[in-house]
Amino acid sequence: MKFSKYFDHTLLKADATEADIKKLCEEAIKYDFASVCVNSCYAAYASDILGENDVSVCCVVGFPLGAMSTDAKAFEADNACENGASEIDMVINIGALKDGRDEDVQDDICAVAGIVYEHDAILKVIIEACLLTDAEKEKACVLAIDAGADFVKTSTGFSSGGATEKDVRLMKAAVGDDAEVKAAGGIRDLETAKKMIDAGASRLGTSATVKIMEEYEETK
């Protein structure tokens, strides 16, 4: 796979402006990233800027806490897809997982998955690994793939920790060939990006994407 296509070029800060999103999209076109990852209020705007370029719009849902109602997540996913998103990164109900309410967690994912697949989009499920035990991480991955997720994702980048090689390996082992792994949070240089890929990640979410690509170009 082309190295640039590992990356979701990400901007999820609360103070992101239209000018910031425009720059994000222009950088994504220049470097040919897999997607731009934005909050859903910018789905249509990013989609218009990207046009026919081979860069997807990815929107987060239930972000960053995952504690919204299932109906709210499903509505947000539908709205994002209607406005041009072709990839959705949703946060699981972390509290429900830690309570052992597996059916509630899976139902939450399924509700979003059903909407996403009606739009022929891709679903990535954020488990927020930094808040979970290894057993909970494995369970979250199994629930996600049973609900039809295309990816499991390590982190929002807004909690107490980001992606680790250990978590990526654990998650890849848990999903096997049934899903892919996206690593996100704390990936700020080429060395870290390569470590995540070597550990089993096939997609990386980062706001340091341009810096990483510049480092990569220097090594060629």
Protein Blocks (a to p, Z undefined) as FASTA:
>chain_A
ZZklmpccddfbfklcfklmmmmmmmmmmnopabdcddfklmmmmmmmnmmaccdcddde
hiaklpacfklmmmmmmmmmmnopabdcddddfklmmnopamlmmmmmmmmmmmmmmnop
acdddehlmlpcfklmmmmmmmmmmnopabdcfbgolambdcdfklmmmmmmmnmmmbcc
ddeehiabfklmmmmmmnopabdcdfklmmmmmmmmmmZZ
